[in-house]
Amino acid sequence: MFTLVVGGSASGKSAYAESLILASPYRPRYYVAAMEPFDGECRARIQRHRRMRAEKEFETVERYTNLTSLRLPERGSALLECLSNLTANELYSPAGAGTEAGALAAVTEGVEALLAQCKDLVVVSGEVFTGGDRYAGDTDVYLRVLSAANRALARRADRVCEVICGLPQYYKGAAL
């Protein structure tokens, strides 16, 4: 089962995605974290999240780019948090794909590779497309890649939902 969970900042999408994996009968539970630690604040946040996930019996796997090379030790359930970070990393990190086409391929092929290793996969992505129409720098490139990745993964997913104020709205498939 492949579920794409989309939502805005602080919408409750991550908590909802975790609840889907916690309800899955498949073990082990992997938490594939894509937030690259750039500073002390990020590192502190990552440590806090690791502690919270460990209590829920998640095995944390840090992967910032090149998801296709990730090999999970066993076939279980996985939560990828989040596509927004992974997309930015593939575009802008020195280890990333670098180009618009390369980043899109890296993200979508990476999710396919992860899906092949899981019985249940939940992917979290940000809904960042309603903030305006004029952006500085490379923001337009980032939005194009993330929106294309979201569309491709929504087509591929068994279930697609958007979380608003902690409430999931399903657009494809049905809630469990």
C-alpha positions, 0 to 999 in steps of 0.5 A, spaced: 500 500 500 502 506 497 499 513 501 501 520 499 499 525 504 500 532 503 498 538 507 500 545 509 505 547 514 503 545 521 497 542 518 498 535 522 500 531 516 506 528 519 502 526 525 497 523 520 502 519 516 505 516 522 498 514 525 498 510 518 504 507 519 503 505 526 496 502 524 500 497 519 501 490 521 508 490 517 515 490 521 520 493 522 518 500 521 522 505 518 522 512 518 526 515 512 528 522 514 530 527 509 531 533 513 539 535 512 542 538 518 545 545 516 545 548 523 545 547 531 537 548 531 536 543 525 540 538 529 537 539 535 530 538 532 533 532 529 535 529 535 528 530 538 524 527 533 529 521 533 527 520 541 520 521 539 520 516 533 524 511 537 518 510 542 514 508 537 519 503 534 521 506 528 528 505 526 530 512 523 534 512 516 537 519 514 537 520 507 538 527 504 539 525 497 540 519 492 534 515 495 535 510 489 541 507 493 538 506 500 537 499 502 532 497 507 535 491 511 528 488 511 521 488 508 516 492 512 513 499 513 516 506 511 514 513 512 518 518 508 518 525 511 518 529 507 518 530 499 519 537 500 526 536 503 528 531 499 526 535 493 530 541 495 536 537 497 536 534 490 536 541 487 541 545 491 545 540 495 552 539 493 550 531 493 544 532 489 542 531 482 542 539 481 538 540 475 530 540 474 530 534 470 535 530 474 532 532 481 525 530 479 527 523 476 531 522 483 525 524 487 520 519 483 525 514 482 527 514 489 520 513 491 519 507 486 525 504 489 523 505 496 516 502 495 519 496 492 522 494 499 516 496 503 509 492 504 506 499 506 509 506 504 507 513 506 510 519 503 509 526 506 509 532 502 508 539 503 502 543 500 506 550 498 503 552 492 498 557 494 503 562 497 503 567 491 505 567 484 512 571 484 518 568 488 525 570 488 531 566 486 530 559 484 523 558 488 519 557 481 524 551 479 523 548 486 515 549 486 515 546 479 519 540 481 515 539 487 509 539 484 511 535 478 513 530 483 507 530 487 503 529 481 507 523 479 506 520 485 499 521 486 498 517 480 502 512 482 499 511 489 493 507 492 491 513 496 492 520 496 490 525 502 490 532 504 491 534 511 487 540 513 487 542 521 489 535 522 483 532 518 485 528 512 481 529 506 481 523 501 482 524 494 484 517 491 482 511 495 479 511 502 481 511 509 483 505 513 
